């Protein structure tokens, strides 16, 4: 059977086919979920951020990222693989609670350490962890659906991938509440703007 990588374009196709009831037959291709971001996107679709039904589709291969896929499909709120180079933390925690805040910070430190182990320079790894922290803060403060959110990372040689996702209002909607971005109408441009220094999804903050 043909094999290919799971990409965002493939995720869009799978989600559309699932909505139309067209994923029930035998798969024509098996997709390898090598990259974390499309896999998280697949999980978030039609799942409110929990145990996405499409994680079980036979269109995914039976080899790639099995531990991660099993953890995502479970009720675990935090998970790290044995190497601590891959993991996720759902944003069900309350950052105002000291124990939750400590656990969140430990997760971010693990992500930063994984980025350094992948070969990224320490300042770069620190900046990426800070960006993940900023995006987590936006989920709790502005998404309106923090319980659906997730933070995730994966480190490979010379590559560090991270995700912050939720089923809430979205980057575009929250940015447009600021007069400066009221005319913004593109999700990609909104994400680019949100990641700039001193800009967040809702208001102005200095990134840590």
Protein Blocks (a to p, Z undefined) as FASTA:
>chain_A
ZZddddfklmmmmmmmmmnopambccfbdcddfblklmmmmmmnonlopapfklmpckbc
ckboklmmmmmmmmbfbdcdfkopaccddfkbcfkbmklmmmmmmmmmmmmmmmmmnopa
fklmmmmmmmmmmmmmmmmmmnopmmlgccdddddehiacdddddfbebjklmmmmpmkl
mmgcbfklmmmmmmpghiafkbccddZZ
